[in-house]
Amino acid sequence: MVKDYATIWNNCLEIIRSNVNEQSFKTWFEPVKPVRLDDTVLTIQVPNQFFYEWLEEHYALILKKAIRKELGDKARLEYQIRLDRETRNPSSVPQANGANKSQTENPVTPDFVKTEIRNPFVIPGIRKPQIESHLSSRYLLNNYIEGDCNRLARAAAEAVSQKPGGTAFNPLVIFGNVGLGKTHLAQAVGNAIIASKPDLIVLYVTTEQFTNQIIHAIRTNAAGDFVNWYQQIDVLIADDIQFLANRDKTQEIFFHVFNQLHQAGKQIVVTSDRPPKELAGMSERLISRFKWGLSADLSAPDFETRVAILEAKLEEVGLGVPRDVVDYVCFNISGNIRELEGVVAGLVARTSLTGRHVDIRLAQEVIHDFMINPSSEITIDKINNIVAEYFSMDVDRLRSQTRKREVVTARQTAMYLCKKLAKEPLKAIGNAFGGRDHSTVIYACRSVNNLMETDPKFRALITDLEKQVNMSMAG
């Protein structure tokens, strides 16, 4: 039975799916379109050069394994790069990619307005139904993008939302650096509980708001009433708990609130910018309470997760953005999710105010606003100068065609650092080294990685060079 190209590619996808995680599969392989089959050559369509380079660097072996299983040892993949409805001539290299998202007219600016939490003592005779949750309806579990960076925390949040106070995750401590989604996940727990258990009283409060309430209670000699009021809460979500540091009276009252809620089987969720054991200026008895449950960390999202997050946020505001622009943004913004939100807001503002279409140039303008010192950005030339000086040779030798061992080592080191620190496309890096192609850069990066794994001295050399590059930018 003769198989058509669509069947061949679907079979390849099944093999690939078993070798990569689900998010990577969705990002890099689901959107790829098979184009034709010529004997043992399968042609697939990809949207841009960046995807081609990324897949060749990260998934070439998986693609080779899949296509050869379907078409034999002589099988190979060719690709077509689709740009603005035009298709380049195919080349015989392993590929795969994502598809452009459809664009939507009339972008809508997202609502980021936050309301201040109401002091409980300004409402005489307060009753349970009058307690506002102070949750934002924007923060939901189903719009919280899962990746390797947050899988444990999200799973714990899901469990807590289904059975508040009835799991071993009490308290649930969500920690991580600024802008990684702690507030989103914590509030998503509260919203999920309200949706499924409307009789429960959920309260979200920042540490700053909690402190202000305590100050008011102390001034009015109502600290005891304050603790009693908080006993009405079924689910307490306290954000940025690290700001309790060195506030002894506030910590003492929070400790009593914590104890009473926990003993009553109420759910407690807290967020912090660091794990409990690293909370300086916090009483040991309070830290020990935080350790009773589960501490789940959020790390910086990888590229695939950033793509998924950015696409979701663009969809929220109804802004259609070409896939190559999405890739460009995610490749250049890797710090945190808050920066991605800032880019979305910037794109919305510029398109709505100027009527411009979203393209790479517009994205560059928006991203430029997030650079602390654009004039000190890491460039290929700066890296080459540092590497050449380190290896005691002229920069021109790095770009030369010589195959002398010491020059090859220096050149491959420079290419590796350019790929890692300058974040330039492979093609641009190759051009900067005497017009070499991207496959040479890929080979150089692999060679450096392999040598780092086997040679501690070389690994220390790379680490030292990275520090020099970063220090030169800081200076």
N, C-alpha and C positions, 0 to 999 in steps of 0.2 A: 504494500500500500504506500503510495507516494504522499508525503505530508506537504502541506502548503506552508508558506513563511509564517503565517499567523500561528499555526499549530506548533511549529518549531520554536517560535519565540515564547509561547505560553509554557511549553515544556521547560525551556531554559529558565523562565521565571520561577517555576516550582523548585528547581535546583538552587537558584539564587536565594529564594526565600528561606530555605533551610540553613543558609550560611551567613545571613546577616540579620540584625535586629529589625523589628517591625517598622520603627520610625525611619531607618535608613532605607528599607525596601520601598516605603511609600514615597520618600523624597526622591530617590535616585532611579528607581526601576519601574514603578507603576506607570508613570507618564510616558515612558519610551514607546515609540510606535514602530513596529516592523514595516519595512517598505517593500522589499522583494527578496527573492531567493534565486541565486544563479549558481546551480550545481552545489558546491560546498561553501559558497559565500553568502552570508545573510547580511542584508543591509538594514540598519535601524536608524530612525530619525531622532535627533537630539536638538534642543533649542539654541544652544550657544557654545562658544569655545570654552568657557569656564567649566561647563559640565563635562565636556570632553576631557579636559586636563584632569579634573578631579577624579573621574571614573577610571581613567587610565592609571593614575597614581595609586588609587585605593582599591579598585575592584577588578583590575586586569586579570588576575589569576582566577577569580571566581567566574568571570565571563568566559575565559578560555576553557575552564573545566566544563561549563554548561554547554557551550556550543560544540565542543568536541564529543561530548557524550551523545549529542543529537545527530551530528553530521560526520563524525569520524575524525581521525588525527589530522587530516588536511584542512579541516574546517577553519574558517576565520570570519571575523565580523568586519563589516565596513559601516561607515556612518555617514549621515547627512546632517549638517548643521542648519537649522531653520532660523533665519533672522528676518523679521518683518515680512513674512510670507515668501521670502526668497530662499532657495536652497543651494548651498555650496556643493561643489563636486565632491563625491565621496572619496575617502582615503581608507586604506586597509589597516585600521587600528581598532582595538576593542573599545567600545563606547556604550553609554546609556545616559538618559537624562530626564529632566522634569519638563512639564508642559506649561505654556503660558496660561495664566488665569484670565478669565474674561473680565473686561473692564466695565465699570459701572458709572453712570453719569450722576451728577448732583451729589458730590461728596458731602458728608455730614460731619461736623466737628463733634468729637466725643465729649461727653459730659464728665468733667473731672471734679465737680463741685463736692466738697465734703462738708457735712454739717457738724457743728460742735455738739458734744454730748451734754445733755442737760443735767445740771446738778440735782441729785435726788431730793435735796432738802428744800428746794424752792417750790415743791408741790406738796402742800399740806395734805395729810391723810392719803398718801399715794396708795394705789391698789395695783395688783399685779398686771391687769390688762393695760394700765397706763404706762408701764415701763417700755420705753422704746429700745429696740435692739441696736440702733445706730449702725446697722450694716448697710453696705452699698449693694444694690441689686446687681451691679456689674460683675461682682465677684462670685462665680459659680464653679462647681467642680467640673461641669461639662465644658467649660471654656478655659480650663486650666490645662495647658498642653503638657503631656507627660513625656519625659525622656529619661535617659540614664542619670541625669543631674538631679532628679527629684522623685524618682520612682518610689522609694521607701516612704518619703514624707506624704506623697499623694495617697498611697495605699493605706497608710495609717489614718489619714484624714477621712478617707472613705469609710473605714471601719468605725471610727468615732462618730461620724454623722449617722450611721445606721443604728448604733447602740451607744448613745452618749452616757458616760458614767458606768457603762457595763463591760468595758474592755480593760485590758492591762495597760492601755495607753492613756493613763490618767495620773498625772497631767501629760498632755502631748506638748512637747517643746519643739518648736520648729525654729531652726537657727541657720544663719547664712549671712553672707555679705549684703550690703545695701543693693536694692534693686533686683533681687533674684526671685521675688514673688512670695515672700513670707506673708505679707498682709493679705494678698489675694487668697492664698490657701487657707489661712486662718478664718477669714470672713466667709469663704466658701463653705467651711464646715458649719458655721452658724446658719447660713442661708439654707443649706441642705436639711438641717435639723428642723428649722421653722417650716419648711415645705412638707416634711413627712410627719412632724410631731408639733402641730401648731399650739398645743396646750402648754408646751415648755416655754419658759422665759429665757431668752438668749440676750446677752449684753456684750457688746464690743466696746472696749475702752482702751485708749492709749495710756501709757504710763504717766505721761504728762497730765492728762485729764484726771487720772486717778489721784495724782499728787495734789492737784488743785482742789479736788473735792475734799481730800483729807485736811488741807490747810483751812478750808471753810469750816469743816466739822470741828477742828481744834479751836478755832476762833469762837465758835458758838457753843463750845463745851458739849459737843454732840458726837464725840468719837465712838461711844458705845452704840448710839443710834445708827451711826454710819455702818458699823459691822453688821448690826441686825438687819439693816436695809438690804445689804448685799446677800444675806441669807435667802432672800426670796429668789435669787437667780438660780436657774437650773443649769445654764451653760455660761461660763465666764470666759471671755476671750480677751486676754491682756496683751497688747502689742508693745514691742520694744521694751522688754522687761529690764534690759541693761541700764536704762535710765534711772532705775531705783538705786543705783550704786551710791554709797555714801549718804543716803537719806535714811538715817536710822529709824526715825519715828514712822516714816512712810513704810519702810520694810516691816516694822513691827506690826502695823495694822494690816498690811497685806498678808503677813504670815497668819494672823488670826482669821482673816477672811478665807484664805486658802484652806486652813485646817478645817474650819466649819463646813465649807462646801464639800471638801473631799470626804470628810467623815459622813456626810449626808448622802454620799453617792452621786454628787453633782459633777459634771464634766468641767475640766479646766484646760484651756488651751493658751499657751503663752508663746510669744515669738521673741527672738533675741538675735543679735548680730554675731554671737559666739556661743559655743557649747557651755552648759552650766558650770563645768569645772573651771572655766576660764573667766567667770564673771567676777572681776576684781571689785572690791568695795561692797560685796554682798555678804550678808551673814551666813555662817556655815549651816545653820539650821534651815534657812530658806533654800540654800543650794541643795541640801539633802532632800528637801521636799520635791524639788524639780527632778531629782534623779529617781524618784519613785516610779515614774512612768516611762515613756519612750522619748528619747531625744533623736530627732530626725533632721539631717542636714540638707540644705539646698546648695548645690555648687553651680558654677557658671555653666550655662547650656552649651552643648556642642553645636557645630554648624547646622546639622539637620534639625535639631530642636529649635534653633533660632529661626530657621526658615519657616517651620510650622507655626511658631509664635507670631512672627511678623505677618504671615499670610492671614492668620486668624484676626489680628488687630486691624489689618487693612480691610478685611471683610466687615468688621464691626462698623467702621466709618464709611463703608460703601465706596472705597477708593480702589479703582482697578489699576494695578501696577504690573508691567511686564516682568516675566520671570527673571530675565537677566538683571533687572534693577533690584529685585528681591535678593538675588545672589550677591550682587555687589554690596548692598547694605549689610547683609549678614556676614560677609567676609571682612568688612571693615569695622563693624560694630560688634565687639565680642565681650565687652565689659559686663553689661547686665541688661535685664529686660526693660528697665526704666529708660535706658538710652534708646532702645528700639521704639518705645512709646513716644519718646521725644522726636525721633525721626518721623514717625507717622504724623504727629502733630505738625511738624515742619512742612511735610509734603502737602498735607491738607491745607495749611495756611497759604502756601505759595500757589497751589493750583486754584484755590478759590479766589484769591486776591488778584492774581495776575493772569489767570486763564491758561497758564502753560500746561502742556502735557508732561506727564511724569516720564523722564528718561534718565540715563546715566548722568548727564550733566547736571540736572536738577538735584539728583540724589547726592552728587558730589558737593553741591552748594550747601545742602542741609547738613551733611555729615561734617563739613568743615566747621560748623558751629560747635561740634562736640570735641574738637581738638583743642587741648589746653594751649599748645604752642605750635601752630601749623608750620612755622618756619623751622622747627626742630624735629620734624617728622623723620623717621628712619627711612633712608633711601639706599638704593643699591650702591651709589657712589660712596656714601659715607661708610658703608660696611666694607667695601673693597679697600678703601684707604686704611681702615683699621686692621684688616686681615693682612694686607701687604706689609704694613709696618711690623706687625707681629711676627711674620715669617721672614722679615728682613729682605724684601724684594720690592721692585717697582710694580705699580698697579698694572702697567702695560704687560708685564709677564703673566698676570692672571688672565689677561685677554688673549694671550698669544696661543699659537698652535703647538707649542712644545709639549712633549710627553714625558719630560723629566719628572721623576717621582716626587721631588719636593714641590715642584710647581703644581702637579696634578693634585696633591694633597691640599695645598693652599687654595687652589681653584675650587675644588669640591667643597671645602670648608666654607668658602665665601658663598657659593651657590646655596648651600644648606642654610646659612644664616639669612641670606636674602629671602629664601622661601619662608622661613620661620618668622623673621622679624620685620622685614619690609613689606610682606604680604602682597608681593607683586605677582602677576600671572606668570606661569612658567615660560611662556613665549617671551615676555619682556626680560626675564632673567637671562634666558639663553641669548637674546640679542645683545645684552650688555657684556657678554663674554665672547666677543668675536663672532657673533652671528650663529651661535650654536642653537640646535632645535630643542624643543621642550623635553624630548626623551633623554637627552644628555643631562638635563637638570634633574629629572626623575632618578636617573642612575646615580648621579652624584649624591643626592639626598639619601638614597638607600645605602650607598657605600658608607657615608658618614654615620648613619644610624647603626649599621652592622659593626663598624669599628668601635663605636661608643659602647656597644654591648659587650665587646670582648676585650677592650683595652681601657683600663681605668685611667691611665695617664692621658690618653686622647680625650676621654670624656671630661676630664678636668680641664683640658685645653679649651674645649668647646664652651664649657661653663664660664671660664675666664673671659673668653672672647665675647660671650653674650653680655656679661657684666660690663665690659668695656664699652660695647655698643650702647647699652642702656644708660650708662653713666655719661657718655658723650652727649646724649640727647637731653639728659637732665641738666647738664651744664650749659 
